[in-house]
Amino acid sequence: MRYHAGVATTVLVVGAGPTGLTLACELLRRGVGCRIIDRAERRFDRARAVDVQSRTLEVLEHVGIHLRVLELGSKLEGLGVYEGASALAHLRFDNNNTPYPFAVALSQAETEGLLEDRLTELGGHVERGVELNGLTQATGGVTTVLGTDAGTTTAHARWVVGCDGARSAVRQLTGIEVEPNGTPYTFSVADADLGWALPTNEMSLFLGGSGFVLVAPMPGGRARVIIDGEPGEPLADLGDFAAACSRRVGAPVSLRAPGHCTSYRVRGHLAKVFRVGSVVLAGDAAHTFNPVGGHGMNQGILDAYELAQELERVAQGAPPDGVLARYAERRRQSAESLQRAMDFEARLSIARAAIPGDQRSRLLELSVGCDPLRRAVLDSAVDMFRRAKW
């Protein structure tokens, strides 16, 4: 599929991460013409997101890559909850309302690779090294200015979809404001080989008086480890990170090289609107979350799938205002609800340091021992118990 300056495209997808690739695959699979660009010259090869959730697997089945995801990833069937080093509960993702009552640990880089391969099978390709420098809306579409090493070109599209991340150029050029959502938190994240024995078929959450540790096993004996940050806590290398984990767990923790760790302060944001005229937002361009629930990539893929459905209806003659307004309203409500749930979880996890040890243990026992509460927390925070309605 070749594209030429001045030739109109039905949908211009800006950003070739999981959201943009899913959208492009689904549009082409449904017979809707699209073009996908990304300013990066190549895919980012580090594992950012690692958790493919059950509803996302349902989407990827439609896209046509779910079998490869299951083949390459590690199945996570539950969540182990610990008070310090003592096991408190093992919660199972065992709902029968989905064909995939589990999550799959697979690096975002590999997920993106599978999506890009599928895009090629469908006749598309990612135009890399192409940056959106400007856009102007008019009746019947959008005129964009695209920059490359060779200069700038003008391109026309009926619809432009911003799938270009938290610092979205599409969002900024359209003048869509974002509002902070939730409390800002500092997190530290490491990807490394685990030198301590943990179940490989479930995530592990350690809650204690000095902080929390969340461990998500990955293929090949590696793991994604997330802890809440402490002011001034040095986390320059894996040794520092492992020492911080040990303080939280109350037992020696070993993380083996090769690996890397990083610390950052994060606060969720939510775009005030997900659509203005012929411009639509999806994924991190529309919403971001704290990393504890692993929802960012999953929510973006769900955005893309629903938007592809609606754009197909528009291509078949449905009134665009009603159809795309429905997408924008539903996906914004979903993101807002999820952000509230994740902020509550983060507050609960981080605030436990102020609760005396015996009371904290009792609170945890009550939480995991009460089936309606346990299911409600898992339903909202892990998003694995609702059958997707496509």
Secondary structure as UniProt FT lines:
FT   TURN            5..6
FT   STRAND          9..14
FT   HELIX           18..29
FT   TURN            30..31
FT   STRAND          34..38
FT   STRAND          51..52
FT   HELIX           54..63
FT   HELIX           66..72
FT   STRAND          74..76
FT   STRAND          78..83
FT   TURN            84..85
FT   STRAND          86..92
FT   TURN            96..97
FT   STRAND          103..105
FT   HELIX           108..121
FT   TURN            122..123
FT   STRAND          126..128
FT   STRAND          131..138
FT   TURN            139..140
FT   STRAND          141..148
FT   TURN            149..150
FT   STRAND          151..162
FT   TURN            166..167
FT   HELIX           169..174
FT   STRAND          178..194
FT   STRAND          203..208
FT   TURN            209..210
FT   STRAND          211..217
FT   HELIX           219..221
FT   STRAND          222..228
FT   TURN            231..232
FT   HELIX           238..249
FT   STRAND          255..271
FT   STRAND          275..276
FT   TURN            277..278
FT   STRAND          279..281
FT   HELIX           283..285
FT   HELIX           291..293
FT   HELIX           296..315
FT   TURN            316..317
FT   HELIX           320..351
FT   HELIX           352..354
FT   HELIX           357..369
FT   HELIX           371..381
//
